[in-house]
Amino acid sequence: MKSLTPLLIAVSMLLSSFALHAQRTTEFFYLGNVYCKTKTGVEQRFPYLPVYLSLQDKPNDIIAVTMTNANGEASFKGVPIDPYKYHILSVHLPSGTYRFLRTPIEKNPGFKDYISTHIQLDAMEKYLTVSTIIPKKEDGDKLALDLATSAIKGAHRKGVTISDAEGLNYKLFVSGRMVQDKKLADVLLKITGEMLDKIVITHPTQANDYYAGSIDFMIRDIPIQKVGPTTFTLERL
């Protein structure tokens, strides 16, 4: 079997560089956790959950939609926003739709980076179904993207885009990190079955017009990022 060490090391280094809190940017963007707390105070995160962004004065006009990663973190990095306006972040769960208000920041705050948009829900709910694919020995040389596509009935792939039979795309992740950068997309094109621990595929229990679901390619020996407790939440409307 050919050595995977150099490529795995390269993937690990790249994923480490994608820690959003360690990055600096010249633009503002919204970034926050979607979570709840149990009666004993234990924090639970909502992974692979769509989060919708709109202006307060036009709540039904969706500006952008993202999806939480494996740690329940929702990033709107790359989405142009006016941080001096009121915005609404919404999530749709079986128990209902929940909306949260992000108030404007102060004029000329002296920084340009992420703006916290943590939202706390009441309790964990079943909002998606999960299936796990464990690559077999004979899948070692197959592309991870092809393994995932073949596991979903009616799905098809073009480059690093996987769509369902109706044409809705799946949100892709690598070891919990969202694929939203060309560098990570290029890496994904090189990942094969023998590099994988598993592939986690989710589908929402409630259909939406934006995502068919999510596919997370879990690389062996590359853990999901650790997260700390959340101590802040936006006001619920």
Beta strands, then each sheet from edge to edge (+ up, - down):
strand 1: 29-37
strand 2: 43-45
strand 3: 50-55
strand 4: 58-67
strand 5: 73-75
strand 6: 87-93
strand 7: 96-102
strand 8: 114-116
strand 9: 119-120
strand 10: 128-133
strand 11: 156-158
strand 12: 161-163
strand 13: 170-174
strand 14: 177-178
strand 15: 196-204
strand 16: 213-219
strand 17: 235-236
sheet 1: 2+ 1- 5+
sheet 2: 2+ 1- 8-
sheet 3: 2+ 1- 9-
sheet 4: 4+ 3- 6+ 7- 17+
sheet 5: 10+ 15- 16+ 13+ 14-
sheet 6: 11+ 12-
end
